[in-house]
């Protein structure tokens, strides 16, 4: 029942966010760069401001009851002070420029980063940044100089993510009013499976020498790719008995006639459930790129051809995220 309620709550939140973001886009909150103006700035009394209004009302009633003009004038002065706060608060955010510079892909449980550029030729004071899955940030002052703001978005689900709605607010100057606006973006960023190493697929040259004579080991190690789960019908002399003694799992040594610097990573040849398989492949791809090796990726519904380089690694990790 709790899972059902959680799923229902997530669906309702997702529907509300989509509806609310649609409204904000119509009010010029969605663009790579937005400038705050009267069309997209909102002001209301804060909790402190509501308490201030309540006290002001009591003062006014007190002046009416006792027919004291001085007390009534004081209540008018208090109300005027609040109205001035509305004007100053609006000016504080007016002409603030917000630009989404770029986003950086991340991994599960660590999230990803987004960088914003902010500036205001008239100056902005006491700005707060809030949003879903975002740790709130406080900026003391923004001027005409470009201010770089890095935000970490904490998400745990792999795949493509859209940047959450960003809320910019200020309670300047005296905390009596809250002034805020939104930044809505449709930029998509990938969350990759977290790299997870595993020892059963890593056999050292010393272990091969322990099981074979020196001459055969030298020839085999040049084309050795690792070990894979044992399949019925594999030759007995290809079984890695050393790993069986350590892990109590039958595994077969995998050799290739190709270059020892070229590897094929296949989803079906790594152990574990689907998520573990993806994490293992994420580790292998990242490690192979660090070692400047050429590698390909084979998935159930797609394949990435043999290559190397940062763009190749990015393509492989994105394919893993989409599985």
MARMI-349221 format. One record per atom (N, C-alpha, C): x, y, z; residue in three letters. Coordinates in pm, whole numbers, plus 50000, padded with zeros to 5 digits. Last residue first. Example, Ala and Ser with C-alpha at 12.3 -4.5 7.8 and 13.67 -1.06 7.14 Angstrom:
BEGIN
512854977550708SER513674989450714SER512905000350787SER513194943150780ALA512304955050780ALA513204967050780ALA
This chain:
BEGIN
519395018847852UNK518945004747855UNK517755003247949UNK520415044047866UNK519135042447800UNK518575028247805UNK522935041747975UNK521905048648053UNK520515046447997UNK524345029947766UNK524105022347889UNK522955028547969UNK524425051347590UNK523695039247551UNK523385030647673UNK526045068447739UNK524675072347713UNK523835060347670UNK528445054147731UNK527775056147860UNK526325060447842UNK529005055947454UNK528815042847520UNK528055044347651UNK529295083547419UNK528265076347346UNK527955062847412UNK531525088347586UNK530245094747615UNK529105087447546UNK533505073747451UNK533115069847587UNK531755075847623UNK533605088847213UNK533225074647208UNK532775069847346UNK534535112947310UNK533205112447248UNK532695098147239UNK537085105147403UNK536075109947497UNK534675109247438UNK538395074047260UNK538265088547273UNK537105092347362UNK537805047747019UNK538325052947146UNK538145068047147UNK536185018546882UNK536755031946871UNK537345035647006UNK533874996846734UNK535194998146796UNK535755012146773UNK530395006946766UNK531555001046699UNK532855004346771UNK527814997746968UNK528725008846940UNK530005002946885UNK524524985746922UNK525954982846929UNK526714995446894UNK521334974347055UNK522214983746987UNK523674979447003UNK519854957347211UNK519194963847097UNK520064973647022UNK521684945847402UNK520634937847338UNK520054944247212UNK525014957747320UNK523834957547404UNK522734949947331UNK528414960947311UNK527314953147254UNK526194952447356UNK530994982647228UNK529954979447327UNK528804972347256UNK534594983147197UNK533244984047141UNK532254979747249UNK537755000247218UNK536734990947268UNK535424993347196UNK541145007147272UNK540025007247178UNK539024996647222UNK542575025747547UNK542325013347473UNK541165015547375UNK543565044147739UNK543675046947594UNK543525034347511UNK542975041048001UNK544165033747952UNK544375035547802UNK540615054848020UNK541775059948094UNK543065053548046UNK538995037847873UNK539285051147820UNK540495057247890UNK538865015848043UNK539485014247911UNK539845027747852UNK537455027148258UNK538835022448278UNK539545021148143UNK534965032448140UNK535745043348198UNK537205039548213UNK534245006148065UNK534365016747965UNK535235028148017UNK534164993048314UNK535074988348208UNK535304999148103UNK532135007648448UNK533505007248501UNK534495003448391UNK529975001748287UNK530365015748306UNK531795016648358UNK529834974248324UNK530204979448193UNK530634994048201UNK528984974248593UNK530244967848555UNK530734973248420UNK526514987248566UNK527554993448648UNK528914987548616UNK525144968548411UNK525374981948359UNK526474989148436UNK525094946948591UNK525744945548461UNK526094959248404UNK523534957948795UNK524924954548821UNK525714952948692UNK521074960348661UNK521744972348710UNK523214969748739UNK520514932848598UNK520674942948494UNK521444955148543UNK522604911848813UNK521334915948753UNK521584927348656UNK525684893448733UNK524784901748812UNK523464904348743UNK528504894648496UNK527604888548595UNK526674898648660UNK528754897648137UNK529124902248271UNK528094897048372UNK527854890647890UNK529004883247942UNK529474888148078UNK525834906647795UNK525494892747829UNK526644885047892UNK526974930747723UNK526104930247840UNK525854916047887UNK530364932447633UNK529054927147601UNK528224925847728UNK532974948447490UNK532234947447615UNK530794943747582UNK535884940347338UNK534444941047314UNK533734938647446UNK538984956647273UNK538094948847358UNK536644950747314UNK542374959347198UNK541014960647147UNK540094951247222UNK544914953647267UNK544434967047301UNK543034969647249UNK545574929547166UNK545304929847310UNK544814943547355UNK543964922946854UNK544984929846932UNK544584930247078UNK542404890346808UNK542694904346776UNK543794909946863UNK541664866246896UNK542734866446798UNK543154880646762UNK541154862247246UNK540754867847118UNK541944867947024UNK539864843647522UNK540964847947438UNK540424853247307UNK538814839147842UNK538364844147713UNK539554849647637UNK538334812348062UNK539234822548009UNK538814826247869UNK535354808048245UNK536174803848132UNK537044815348086UNK534404797948571UNK534594808548474UNK535564803648367UNK532464788248842UNK533134783748721UNK533194795348621UNK533104798049168UNK532304800749049UNK533094796348927UNK534514800449403UNK533554789449390UNK532594791849274UNK536534818949427UNK535154823949427UNK534094813049421UNK538994804849436UNK538794817049514UNK537324820349534UNK538754782949271UNK539204780749408UNK538924792849496UNK538034795949036UNK537074786949098UNK537444784349245UNK540344809448979UNK539184817049020UNK538114808249082UNK541934787148912UNK542374796249019UNK541184804349071UNK540724776348695UNK540604769248823UNK541034778048940UNK539174786148436UNK540094792848528UNK539924786748667UNK539054765048153UNK538464768748281UNK539514775048372UNK540284755247930UNK540054769547933UNK539424774248064UNK540354728147948UNK541634735147966UNK541494750247963UNK537764721047888UNK538184720448027UNK539464728248048UNK535784741347670UNK536904732047692UNK537384732947836UNK532224743647707UNK533554749847703UNK534634739547732UNK529904730447757UNK530544727347630UNK531904734047616UNK528174755647924UNK528304741247904UNK528834738347763UNK530084783148017UNK528984778147936UNK529214763447908UNK531024804548284UNK531194791648217UNK529924787748143UNK531434839748232UNK530744828648296UNK530864815748213UNK534834849248149UNK533394850648133UNK532734838948204UNK537834868548184UNK537074856248200UNK535594859348186UNK540084884047952UNK539474882848083UNK538804869348098UNK541544884447718UNK540584895147741UNK539984895047880UNK544674878147569UNK543764875147679UNK542864887047708UNK546644879847387UNK545284880547336UNK544254878147445UNK548934878347539UNK548864889047441UNK547444890947390UNK548694855547685UNK548414868147753UNK548354879847657UNK549474835247512UNK548064836847545UNK547764850547604UNK552264837747497UNK551464838647376UNK550004841547407UNK552954834747766UNK553354846747694UNK552524848747569UNK551964809147821UNK551394820747887UNK551724833547813UNK553574792347678UNK552164793447641UNK551524805847701UNK556044796047818UNK555944798847676UNK554504800947633UNK555554788348086UNK555964801848055UNK555754805147908UNK552514769248133UNK553974770648126UNK554314784348070UNK549794778648350UNK550354774548221UNK551874775748225UNK549114787848600UNK548334776948545UNK548904771648414UNK550864808448660UNK550694797848759UNK550004785748698UNK550474825548450UNK551734818248456UNK551674806848556UNK548034836048526UNK548124827948405UNK549404819648405UNK548784850448752UNK547854839248767UNK547884830248644UNK550404870148635UNK550994860448728UNK550094848448747UNK548644885448493UNK549564877048418UNK550194866548508UNK545354884948642UNK546694890348622UNK547564880648545UNK542074890748550UNK543074880448577UNK544444886248547UNK539034901648611UNK540364907348603UNK541374896648646UNK536514893748669UNK536824896348528UNK538214902448511UNK536344892248940UNK536264879648866UNK536594881548719UNK536354917449060UNK537624910349044UNK537534898148956UNK534844947648958UNK534644933949005UNK535864925848967UNK533544981149001UNK534574971648961UNK534254957849018UNK531225001948879UNK531374992048985UNK532374981548938UNK530075034548809UNK531065024148783UNK531245015048905UNK526605040748788UNK527795042448870UNK528795031348842UNK525235050048472UNK525355040048580UNK526655042048657UNK524705085848423UNK525275073048386UNK525205063048502UNK522385108148320UNK522925102448443UNK523385088348409UNK522375135548090UNK522425121148119UNK522975118448258UNK520045161948041UNK521365157548085UNK521305142748122UNK518375186947852UNK518435173147900UNK519885169247931UNK516625217047892UNK517905210647865UNK517935196847929UNK514495232847934UNK514225219647879UNK515505212247842UNK513955253448223UNK514765249348108UNK514355235348063UNK512955281348397UNK512535268148349UNK513305264848223UNK513175300248677UNK513915297448553UNK513585283048514UNK511175324948846UNK511535311248812UNK512375310848685UNK511115347149135UNK510875344148995UNK511355329848970UNK510135368949410UNK510695356949350UNK510375356249201UNK510145384149724UNK510145386449580UNK510785374449514UNK508445389550016UNK509215379549942UNK509035382249793UNK508705414150278UNK508105409150154UNK509045398650092UNK510165418750506UNK508705420350514UNK508005414750390UNK512915418850504UNK512245406050526UNK510735407050535UNK514025442450428UNK513835440350571UNK513095427250603UNK514305443550142UNK515395447750230UNK515255443850378UNK514885408650058UNK515455421950076UNK514335432350065UNK514345383250008UNK513525389650112UNK514105403250149UNK514175366049697UNK514865375349785UNK513875381149885UNK514725338349471UNK513915346749561UNK514785355549649UNK514305316549211UNK515175327249261UNK514335336549347UNK514085282849135UNK513395294249196UNK514425303949251UNK514055261448860UNK514885269048954UNK514085281049004UNK512965229248780UNK512605243448787UNK513425250348896UNK515605206448667UNK514405210248744UNK514185225348744UNK516495194948348UNK516865203848458UNK515625208148535UNK515705161448284UNK515505175448249UNK515815183948371UNK517655132548215UNK516955140948312UNK516845155148258UNK517975099248106UNK517935113348069UNK517115121148172UNK519635075848332UNK518865079548215UNK518915094548189UNK519185065548679UNK519955067248555UNK519025070948440UNK518385081748976UNK517885073248868UNK518675076048741UNK519095099849167UNK519625086249182UNK519195076949069UNK520225133849196UNK519265123849147UNK519915110149153UNK520865165749273UNK521025152349330UNK519895143149283UNK522595189749113UNK521265183749117UNK521425169249160UNK524455217449205UNK524455202849193UNK523035197749210UNK525445246849043UNK524405240049119UNK524525225049097UNK527375275549034UNK527365261149010UNK526345254549102UNK527495306448889UNK526815298848992UNK526775284148953UNK529365334748836UNK529195320748797UNK528625312748914UNK528655366948738UNK528725358248855UNK528425343948811UNK530125393948576UNK529515380748558UNK529735372148682UNK529385426448705UNK530345416048673UNK529655402548667UNK527365441648805UNK527495441248660UNK528505430748614UNK526505420549087UNK526635433649021UNK526775431848871UNK525095406149368UNK525395404349226UNK525455418149163UNK525585392849698UNK525405404249608UNK525805400549466UNK525225367849829UNK525165380349903UNK524895392149811UNK523335340149774UNK524305349149711UNK524155362849774UNK522825307449881UNK522615321649912UNK523725329849848UNK521105277549793UNK522305285749794UNK521925300349817UNK519855244749869UNK519665259249859UNK521005266649869UNK520335216949667UNK520655222949796UNK520615238249783UNK517775201549487UNK518865211149485UNK519085216549626UNK515455187549449UNK516715179949449UNK517945189149442UNK513895216649329UNK513745202549365UNK515075195349347UNK515235247849456UNK514685239149354UNK514625224849402UNK516695280949498UNK516045268849547UNK515535260549430UNK518715307049596UNK518445297849487UNK517865285049546UNK518495341449694UNK518495327249730UNK518085318949609UNK520225371849734UNK519475363049643UNK519615348549689UNK521155398549832UNK520515387949912UNK519605379049826UNK520785421849564UNK521285418549697UNK520465407249758UNK521915433949254UNK520935425649326UNK521555421149457UNK522425459749014UNK522775453249140UNK521615445649201UNK522185470248766UNK521665478448876UNK521955472349013UNK523185450548604UNK523885463448602UNK523425472548715UNK523665418448693UNK522645429048698UNK523365442348707UNK524095383448624UNK524615397148636UNK523435406948634UNK525075349348612UNK524145359648658UNK524845373148659UNK525165317948469UNK525835330948472UNK524795341448509UNK525315284248590UNK524565296048548UNK525465308348555UNK525745249848542UNK526385262648569UNK525555274048509UNK525035219348698UNK524595229548603UNK525245242748642UNK525845184748742UNK526065199048771UNK525495207648659UNK524325155148889UNK525045162448786UNK525085177248820UNK524615126349114UNK523935137149045UNK524795143748939UNK525275105049268UNK526115117049283UNK525515128949211UNK523435085349211UNK523685088349353UNK524625100249374UNK524875079748889UNK523825077048988UNK524335080149128UNK526775107248749UNK526525093148777UNK525425091748882UNK526465132648492UNK526955127048617UNK526605112348630UNK527155159548260UNK526585146448293UNK527215141048420UNK526695193648309UNK527675182748300UNK527035169748344UNK525445221748127UNK525265211248227UNK526295200348203UNK525945257348089UNK526035243448045UNK525705234248161UNK524635283148135UNK525875281548058UNK525975267348002UNK521775300148144UNK522255286548165UNK523455284348075UNK521515332048283UNK521865324348165UNK522345310548206UNK519755359448391UNK520125345748427UNK520345337848298UNK519835392748497UNK519985383648384UNK520455369948434UNK517725415948643UNK518655405048671UNK518645395348553UNK515845436048614UNK516995435748521UNK518035425248555UNK514835435148954UNK514605440148818UNK515905440648740UNK515335429349215UNK515425418449118UNK515295423148974UNK515115454849334UNK516255446449366UNK516435435049264UNK512665464849263UNK513855470649200UNK515065461749222UNK511095449949443UNK510955448149298UNK512205453249225UNK511955460249690UNK512135446149660UNK512035443349510UNK511085486949671UNK512525484149680UNK512815469549645UNK508275482749668UNK508955489449556UNK510445486149554UNK507805470249914UNK507405463649789UNK508165469649670UNK508715489850092UNK509435477050083UNK509085469449955UNK506715508650063UNK508055511950014UNK508895499350000UNK504705494950196UNK504565497350052UNK505915501049990UNK505665496150460UNK505515483150394UNK505435484750242UNK505495523650506UNK506805517150512UNK506765503550442UNK502755527050498UNK503575533250394UNK504965526850389UNK502035513950731UNK501575508650603UNK502415514350489UNK503225530950921UNK503645516950913UNK503255510850779UNK501735554250873UNK503185554350849UNK503725540050836UNK499255545950957UNK499435549650817UNK500925549450779UNK499835543051229UNK499455531151153UNK499585533751002UNK500285569951293UNK501395560451305UNK501085547651227UNK497775580551260UNK498825584951169UNK500015575251173UNK496565567851478UNK496095564951342UNK497165568951240UNK497925580151687UNK498065565651669UNK497635561651528UNK497045606551648UNK498485603651643UNK498715588751620UNK494305605751688UNK494815608251553UNK496305604851539UNK492325585951862UNK493645592151877UNK494265593751738UNK490015572551936UNK489945584951859UNK491225593151876UNK490065548052042UNK490365558952135UNK490355572552066UNK489385533551814UNK488615531951937UNK488825543652033UNK491365541151629UNK489955543951602UNK489145543551732UNK493715531351749UNK493565545751725UNK492125549651699UNK493145503851745UNK493365510751872UNK493175525951857UNK493085499351474UNK491845497551552UNK491955504651686UNK495825504551418UNK494775512751356UNK493465511751434UNK497065484451564UNK497355498451595UNK496265507651540UNK496035462151432UNK495725464351574UNK495975478851614UNK497215465851180UNK495765466151193UNK495355468551338UNK499905462251249UNK499465475151195UNK497945476751207UNK499855435651318UNK500145445551422UNK499685459451377UNK499325425551063UNK498395422851172UNK498605433051286UNK501595433450921UNK500275438650883UNK499255436850995UNK503515417551054UNK503635432151056UNK502285438751021UNK502665392450978UNK502615396051121UNK502685411351138UNK503245394950708UNK501855392950750UNK501675396450898UNK506055397350720UNK505255408450670UNK503795407350708UNK506755372050809UNK507055383450895UNK506235395650852UNK505965358650584UNK505315355650712UNK505545367050811UNK505835384350325UNK506375372350387UNK505605369350516UNK503665396050068UNK504215397450202UNK504735384050254UNK504885391349730UNK503855389749832UNK504475392349969UNK505615393449388UNK505855398849522UNK504635396449610UNK507355382749096UNK506175381749182UNK506555386349323UNK508245387848759UNK508605389848900UNK507335389948983UNK507665388048488UNK508035375348552UNK508605376948693UNK506985413448404UNK506235402148351UNK506525389048425UNK508745431948503UNK507425431648565UNK506595419748517UNK511705410848478UNK511005423548461UNK509635422348528UNK514765394248423UNK513605396348510UNK513035410348491UNK515655377348138UNK515855389648213UNK514605392548293UNK517175346348045UNK515995354348076UNK516425366648156UNK518455323247818UNK518745335347895UNK517435342847920UNK517135301547722UNK518515299647767UNK518955311347853UNK513845300547869UNK514765304447762UNK516175301547812UNK510995306548039UNK511725295747973UNK512525301147856UNK509385325848133UNK510345320348229UNK511245309948164UNK507225338548000UNK508625341847967UNK509605337648077UNK504785328048053UNK505115340848116UNK506605343848105UNK504715303547940UNK503915313847877UNK504245327747932UNK506225289448124UNK506795291847990UNK506035302847918UNK504475287448338UNK505645296148350UNK506265299348214UNK502635268448244UNK502185282148273UNK503365291848277UNK504345246248226UNK503685251348107UNK503185265648126UNK504975242448492UNK506035246748402UNK505455252348272UNK502475233348579UNK502995245948630UNK504105251348541UNK502265208748442UNK501255219148424UNK501785232848465UNK504525195248540UNK504385197548396UNK503395208748368UNK503915195048815UNK505115202048767UNK505025205048618UNK501565179148813UNK501505193148859UNK502705201048808UNK502605154548722UNK501565161548646UNK501495176348683UNK504425148948929UNK504905150148791UNK503895157848706UNK502705147049147UNK503735157449145UNK504245159849004UNK501205124649066UNK500525137449088UNK501545148949082UNK503235105249058UNK502495108548936UNK501805122048948UNK504025105049327UNK504995108849224UNK504295112749095UNK501675095749446UNK502175109049481UNK503155114049375UNK501565070049337UNK500505079549309UNK500955093749336UNK503875058949452UNK503775060249306UNK502705070249265UNK503095060049720UNK504295067249676UNK504255069249525UNK500865043449725UNK500705057549760UNK501895065849710UNK502175019349659UNK501115024749573UNK500895039549599UNK503865016149875UNK504445018049742UNK503415023949646UNK501975012450076UNK502845024150083UNK503485026949947UNK500834987950000UNK500005000050000UNK500865012650000UNK
